[in-house]
């Protein structure tokens, strides 16, 4: 058996308290391919943790049978800071109370420091370059001296993930269908295979890679940034990194999580990390679409949010997706401010009907095929 459980102990931020992160290792350290899976960076997004709850016993059994050929690292709840944020019978967990950081922003772009370590050492051999860059990335992280709890979390977690071939960061939306965020550099096969195996109803890709410093973004973008710095060296896209949005916050059930866990396991088999037969690739539910084609709707006023369609509906440009209703206005339909689609596409994400919204609040996202002029230069991180 190779399965080992360990803990990352975070610095104490207030007297009498301490927090730690549970980490599960499967397979031989250093074996390839390596997969890293984590859930609940936004600590109130727990459907991914439920998927890992069902995946891990399958990994334990695969380990018992000697089927794990690569290395698998699983961090079921990666953010104990956010998990502790309970206020007024509500679980928060999206923003750090101390520094006000979004927990899934400002992860570490290592490209500059790694470039300084490997400059002049890279050549025409991809495998040698990948090994050298991974070693330098781990050395760069090892040289960092984080001061507080969140900084330590970011450094120590990236030590587990920075050398992985596959990184899956499991999230969920407020109310949504299953969708993915990935990079054009991983198109077409890696992204499409993952989307098909997981049953994603929408897949959005950054072109050529995510500029934002989300957890998934820094891993996928790292190799692209290194390639840009050293255009004469052979540097492949050595890490397929994806954000997996497991529907909405309330989409938690045993049948759903069991299916999600089985789908993750099947993909790990398909990628050669676990021995076995993955079977025929499921039909892709939707072709990937560009981030630049993602229409985002914003509330024009404060009021009660009510939708006209369920998430997962194909909509047309000009259709009213939702209304924002002023409850103090007695004029009936005239008290409703409609928000319309500005593209044809899949209405994949939003809030729940009945939520209170305010001017500028994001009320929907639509995955469309055509690049939209009003989305130029935007990443989709409207939060």
C-alpha positions in Angstrom: 0.0 0.0 0.0 1.3 3.4 -0.9 -1.5 5.5 0.5 -0.2 8.0 3.1 -2.0 10.8 4.9 -0.1 13.8 6.1 -0.9 17.3 7.4 0.3 20.8 6.6 0.3 22.7 9.8 -0.3 26.4 9.4 1.1 29.2 11.6 -1.0 30.2 14.6 -2.7 33.5 13.9 -4.3 34.0 17.3 -3.3 32.6 20.7 -4.9 29.2 21.4 -5.8 28.3 17.8 -4.2 26.3 15.1 -5.3 24.9 11.7 -4.0 22.2 9.3 -4.6 20.8 5.9 -5.1 17.1 5.3 -3.1 15.7 2.3 -3.5 12.2 0.8 -0.7 10.7 -1.4 -1.3 7.7 -3.6 1.4 5.9 -5.7 5.1 6.2 -5.7 6.6 9.7 -5.1 8.0 11.0 -8.4 6.2 8.5 -10.6 4.6 9.8 -13.8 2.1 11.0 -14.7 1.3 13.0 -11.5 -2.2 14.3 -10.8 -3.0 16.9 -8.2 -6.7 17.3 -7.1 -8.0 19.8 -4.5 -11.4 21.1 -3.4 -12.9 24.0 -1.6 -10.3 26.8 -2.1 -13.5 28.8 -1.8 -14.4 27.0 1.4 -18.2 27.4 1.1 -18.0 25.4 -2.2 -18.3 21.8 -1.1 -19.6 19.7 -4.0 -16.0 19.1 -5.1 -15.1 17.9 -1.6 -18.0 15.5 -1.9 -16.7 14.2 -5.3 -13.3 13.5 -3.6 -15.1 11.8 -0.7 -16.3 9.2 -3.2 -13.1 9.2 -5.3 -10.7 8.5 -2.4 -12.0 5.0 -1.4 -11.7 4.1 -5.1 -8.1 5.2 -5.0 -7.5 3.2 -1.8 -8.8 0.1 -3.5 -6.8 0.8 -6.7 -3.7 1.2 -4.5 -4.5 -2.1 -2.7 -4.6 -3.8 -6.1 -1.3 -2.2 -7.3 -3.1 -0.3 -10.1 -1.7 3.2 -9.5 1.1 3.7 -12.0 1.7 7.4 -11.4 1.4 9.7 -8.4 -1.9 11.2 -7.1 -2.1 13.9 -4.5 -5.6 14.7 -3.1 -6.4 17.6 -0.8 -10.1 17.2 0.0 -10.5 20.6 1.8 -7.6 22.9 1.0 -8.7 26.0 2.9 -9.2 25.5 6.6 -9.1 29.3 7.0 -12.2 29.7 5.0 -13.8 26.7 6.5 -13.7 28.4 9.9 -15.6 31.5 8.7 -19.0 31.1 10.4 -21.1 34.2 11.0 -24.8 34.5 11.8 -25.5 30.8 11.0 -23.9 31.4 7.5 -20.7 29.8 6.2 -18.7 32.3 4.2 -15.2 31.2 3.0 -14.6 33.2 -0.2 -12.5 36.1 1.2 -9.7 36.1 3.7 -10.9 38.3 6.6 -7.4 39.5 7.5 -6.1 40.7 4.1 -9.5 40.7 2.3 -8.0 38.5 -0.5 -10.2 36.3 -2.6 -8.8 32.9 -1.7 -8.6 32.0 -5.4 -6.7 35.0 -6.5 -3.0 36.1 -6.0 -1.5 32.6 -6.2 2.2 32.6 -7.0 3.5 33.3 -10.5 6.9 31.6 -10.3 8.0 32.3 -13.9 10.4 35.2 -13.1 12.2 33.5 -10.3 12.4 30.2 -12.1 13.6 31.9 -15.3 16.5 33.4 -13.2 17.4 29.9 -12.0 17.3 28.1 -15.4 18.5 30.8 -17.8 21.2 29.5 -20.1 20.5 25.9 -19.1 17.6 25.1 -21.3 17.9 23.5 -24.7 16.2 21.4 -27.4 15.3 18.5 -25.2 11.7 18.8 -23.9 12.0 16.2 -21.1 15.3 17.7 -19.8 13.8 21.2 -19.8 10.6 20.1 -18.0 12.6 18.3 -15.3 14.9 21.3 -14.9 12.0 23.8 -14.7 10.1 21.7 -12.2 13.1 21.3 -10.0 13.7 25.1 -10.1 10.1 25.8 -9.3 10.3 23.6 -6.2 13.5 25.4 -5.2 11.9 28.8 -5.7 9.0 27.8 -3.4 11.5 26.3 -0.9 13.3 29.6 -0.7 10.2 31.6 0.2 9.6 32.6 3.8 5.9 33.1 4.2 4.9 35.3 7.2 1.3 34.4 7.9 -1.3 31.7 7.6 -2.6 32.4 4.0 0.9 33.0 2.6 2.0 29.7 4.1 -1.0 27.9 2.7 -0.2 29.1 -0.8 3.4 28.2 -0.7 3.0 24.8 0.9 0.1 23.8 -1.3 2.0 24.8 -4.4 4.9 22.6 -3.3 2.5 19.7 -3.8 1.1 20.8 -7.1 3.7 22.7 -9.1 5.3 19.6 -10.6 2.1 17.9 -11.6 1.1 16.8 -15.1 -2.6 17.3 -14.3 -4.1 19.9 -11.9 -7.8 19.8 -11.1 -9.1 22.6 -8.9 -12.6 21.6 -7.8 -15.1 24.5 -7.2 -18.7 25.2 -7.7 -20.8 28.3 -8.6 -23.7 29.8 -6.7 -26.2 28.1 -9.1 -25.0 26.5 -12.3 -24.6 23.4 -14.5 -21.3 21.6 -14.5 -18.7 23.6 -16.4 -14.9 23.9 -16.8 -12.4 26.7 -17.2 -9.2 25.8 -19.0 -6.7 27.1 -21.6 -6.5 27.0 -25.4 -3.0 25.6 -25.0 -4.6 22.4 -23.8 -6.9 22.2 -26.8 -8.2 20.1 -28.3 -7.6 16.7 -26.8 -6.9 17.2 -23.2 -9.7 19.7 -22.5 -12.3 17.8 -24.6 -11.4 14.5 -23.0 -11.8 15.9 -19.5 -15.0 17.7 -20.4 -16.4 14.5 -21.9 -15.4 12.3 -18.9 -16.8 14.7 -16.3 -20.0 15.4 -18.3 -19.4 19.2 -18.5 -22.2 21.1 -20.1 -20.0 24.1 -20.9 -16.2 24.5 -21.2 -14.6 27.9 -21.5 -11.0 28.5 -22.4 -8.6 31.4 -22.1 -6.7 32.3 -25.2 -3.8 31.4 -25.1 -3.8 30.9 -21.4 -5.3 32.4 -18.2 -3.7 35.7 -17.3 -5.3 35.7 -13.8 -3.5 34.3 -10.8 -6.1 31.8 -9.8 -4.8 28.4 -8.6 -5.6 26.8 -11.9 -4.4 29.8 -13.8 -0.9 30.0 -12.3 -0.3 26.3 -13.1 -1.4 26.3 -16.7 0.0 29.8 -17.3 3.4 29.0 -15.8 4.5 26.9 -18.7 3.3 29.4 -21.2 5.1 32.2 -19.5 8.3 30.2 -19.4 7.9 29.4 -23.1 7.5 33.1 -23.8 10.6 33.9 -21.9 12.7 31.3 -23.7 11.3 31.1 -27.2 14.3 29.2 -28.5 14.0 26.4 -25.9 11.7 23.4 -26.2 9.2 24.0 -23.4 5.9 22.1 -23.8 2.6 22.7 -22.0 3.7 20.3 -19.2 0.7 20.8 -16.9 -2.9 20.5 -17.9 -4.6 22.7 -15.3 -8.4 23.1 -15.1 -11.0 24.7 -12.8 -13.9 22.3 -12.5 -17.1 24.0 -11.4 -19.3 21.3 -9.9 -22.7 23.0 -10.5 -24.1 25.1 -7.6 -23.5 25.3 -3.9 -26.6 23.4 -3.1 -26.0 20.6 -5.6 -24.8 18.1 -3.0 -26.2 14.6 -2.9 -24.8 11.0 -2.6 -25.9 10.0 -6.1 -24.4 13.1 -7.7 -21.1 12.9 -5.7 -20.7 9.2 -6.4 -21.1 9.8 -10.1 -18.6 12.7 -10.0 -16.1 10.6 -8.1 -16.5 7.7 -10.7 -16.0 10.2 -13.5 -12.8 11.6 -12.0 -11.5 8.0 -11.5 -12.3 7.2 -15.2 -10.4 10.2 -16.3 -7.3 9.3 -14.2 -7.4 5.8 -15.9 -7.7 7.5 -19.3 -4.7 9.6 -18.6 -2.6 6.5 -17.6 -2.2 7.4 -14.0 -4.2 4.3 -12.9 -4.1 1.0 -14.8 -7.4 -0.2 -16.3 -9.8 0.4 -19.1 -11.4 3.8 -19.2 -13.9 2.6 -21.9 -15.2 4.6 -24.7 -15.0 8.4 -24.2 -18.5 9.7 -23.4 -20.1 12.0 -25.9 -19.0 15.6 -25.5 -22.1 17.7 -24.4 -20.8 20.9 -25.8 -17.8 22.2 -27.7 -15.4 24.4 -25.8 -16.0 28.2 -26.3 -13.7 31.2 -25.7 -13.7 33.3 -22.6 -14.1 36.3 -24.9 -17.5 34.9 -26.0 -18.8 34.7 -22.4 -21.6 37.2 -21.9 -21.9 38.3 -18.3 -25.1 40.0 -17.1 -25.1 42.7 -14.4 -27.9 43.9 -12.3 -29.1 47.4 -13.3 -30.6 48.2 -9.8 -31.2 46.8 -6.4 -34.1 44.4 -5.9 -35.3 40.8 -6.0 -33.7 38.5 -8.7 -36.1 36.2 -10.7 -35.1 34.1 -13.7 -37.1 33.2 -16.8 -35.1 30.0 -17.6 -33.3 27.3 -15.6 -29.5 27.0 -15.8 -28.5 24.9 -18.8 -31.0 26.5 -21.2 -29.8 27.5 -24.7 -30.8 31.2 -25.1 -30.8 33.7 -27.9 -29.4 37.2 -28.1 -32.0 39.7 -26.9 -33.9 37.2 -24.7 -34.7 38.4 -21.2 -32.8 36.1 -18.9 -34.0 37.6 -15.6 -35.7 40.5 -13.9 -34.6 42.6 -11.0 -37.8 43.6 -9.1 -38.2 46.7 -6.9 -40.5 45.4 -4.1 -41.5 48.9 -3.1 -42.9 49.7 -6.6 -46.7 49.1 -7.0 -46.7 49.2 -10.8 -46.5 45.4 -11.3 -44.6 44.6 -14.5 -43.2 48.2 -14.6 -41.4 47.4 -11.3 -39.3 44.8 -13.2 -36.0 45.7 -14.8 -35.1 43.0 -17.4 -31.6 41.9 -18.1 -31.1 40.5 -21.6 -28.6 38.2 -23.3 -26.1 39.8 -25.6 -25.2 36.6 -27.4 -26.5 33.2 -28.4 -25.3 30.5 -26.1 -25.7 28.3 -23.0 -27.0 30.1 -19.9 -24.8 28.1 -17.5 -24.4 30.1 -14.4 -26.1 32.6 -12.1 -27.6 33.0 -8.7 -30.8 31.5 -7.3 -34.2 33.1 -7.9 -35.2 35.2 -4.9 -31.7 36.5 -4.1 -31.3 40.2 -3.3 -29.0 41.9 -5.8 -27.6 45.4 -6.1 -26.3 47.6 -9.0 -23.5 45.8 -10.8 -24.0 42.4 -9.2 -23.3 39.5 -11.6 -26.7 37.8 -12.4 -25.8 35.4 -15.2 -23.1 34.0 -17.5 -23.7 32.7 -21.0 -21.1 30.6 -22.9 -21.2 31.8 -26.5 -19.1 30.9 -29.5 -18.6 34.5 -30.9 -16.1 36.9 -29.4 -18.0 39.8 -27.9 -16.7 43.4 -28.2 -18.0 44.4 -24.8 -16.0 41.6 -23.2 -12.6 42.5 -24.7 -9.9 42.4 -22.1 -12.0 40.8 -19.4 -11.3 37.5 -17.8 -14.7 36.4 -16.4 -13.6 36.9 -12.8 -16.4 39.3 -12.0 -16.7 38.8 -8.3 
